[in-house]
């Protein structure tokens, strides 16, 4: 991830065991980058959920038949 020209400093509170694993996985000095990458992935996930909700509102829910057809056409199946 490239660093943005503008950044905001945030403060978060997490359980101690989560913080310990974060520090272990992120490495010294890389916690902010690790958390930023995780937040970007979550925000993308949230936006996809918003899109699915909007599509269902406009076109109706996906039927089991449509899901089965899509799964059958998915590569690697």
N, C-alpha and C positions, 0 to 999 in steps of 0.2 A: 504494500500500500504506500503510495506517495504521501508525503506530509503536506497537509493543507497549509495555505498561506495564513489562514486565521485559525486559531485554536481557542477553546474555552477550557479552563481548569474546572473540574468537577470534583466533588467529594461524595464518595459512596460508602455505605456500611455493609459489610458482608460477614457471614460467619467466619470465625477464625480458621476452621479447617479448609474453607473455600479459598481464603486468602493465602494460606500456606501452599495449597496445590497450585494456585495461580502463580505465585512467585517461583515455585519449583519448575513449572512448565514454561513460563515466560522467560526465565533467565534474568540475571541481574541487569537492571536498567531497561528492560523491555516490557514491563508491565503495561504501560500506557498503549504501546503498539498492539499488544496482545488483546487488551480489552477493546480497543478501537476496532480491530478486525472482527471480534466477536459481536460487537454492537452493530457493525455494518451488516453482517450476516443476518442478525435478528431483525433489523429494520427491513432488509430485503424480503425476509420471510413474512413479516407483517404486511408489507405492501402486496405480496402475492396473495395473502389471505384476503386483503381488501378487494383485490381484483376478482378473486373467485366469488366473493359475496356479491359484488356488483354484477358479474356475469349471471349469477343465479337469479338475481333480482330482475334482470332484463330478459333472460332466456329461459328461466325456470331451472330447477335442479337437474343435475346430471342423472340420468337413469342408470339402473344396473346394466341394462343392455348396452348402453353407450360405454360404460366403464369396461365391460367385458370385451367389447370390440377394440377399444383403445389398448387394453392390456395385451390382446392377441397380436396387435400390430407393433407393439413396443419391441425394439431391438433386444436381442439376447433372451427372448422368451421362447 
